């Protein structure tokens, strides 16, 4: 989920809409739903949601809990029959304040017998995981369809989030708070860069490097003060990536292509001539 700019006030609402779309899919293909909440905060900010939990869910005893007792109140509900009715406590339409859905609902877990099907930490935008193991092609297609029409939302395969190392420098593609990030970690510091700020990556299979071109000279830095501060602190955007072998380079390039397509990033991938 991406913010359109730093003052994007619709971000939380779109984040909730995206999660609820996937959660609706998950409860249709699971056998039980567990949720961890701050009960006192819900009583103040979303009393309707709390009432639905108390009415339609069962409070989990300490010895049967998934999460530690000090982390909040845990509720459980069977999804046998009409799983969609389990979505009632997560609706934001009837509450004037929406942030409770991100900050007072602490954990969501859908299980399918002995297999977990969906897990989320709502206030961590990158902790939203769907497990497709054992599902048929039609069910997987239903998941993709559930988010197809949503703004700034994409599904990523965990297998495309590579990590690799060359010497003391480690690279990683990871799901960040607002977009996929390229993380570069060396012996002195770790930096994360928005993948959508990259204009092009040119791969050289001979020396196992790739030249990175950014959409602006200073990446996502948009103000003169920010650019000066970045230069002062040595926050230069990397111009080159390195790979340990041809197989890793090829795998990362294929994953970058799939990520760019799925998330609609305008990143051009090409071979150096």
Buried (B, 14 or more C-beta within 10 A) or exposed (E): BBBEEEEEEEBBEBBBBBBBBBBBBBBBBBBBBBBBBBBEBBEEBBEBBBBBBBEEBEEBEEEEBBBEEEBBBBBBBEBEEEBEEBBBBBBBEEBEEBBBBBEBBBBBBBBBEEEBBBBBBBBEBBEBBBBBEEBEEEEEEBBEEBBEEBEBBBBBEEEBBBEBBBEEBBBBBBBBEBBBBBBBBEEEEEBBBBBBBBBBBBBBBEEBBBBBBBBEEBBBBEEEEEBEEBEEEEBEBBEEBBBEEEEBBEBBBEBBEEBBEBBEBEBEBEEEE
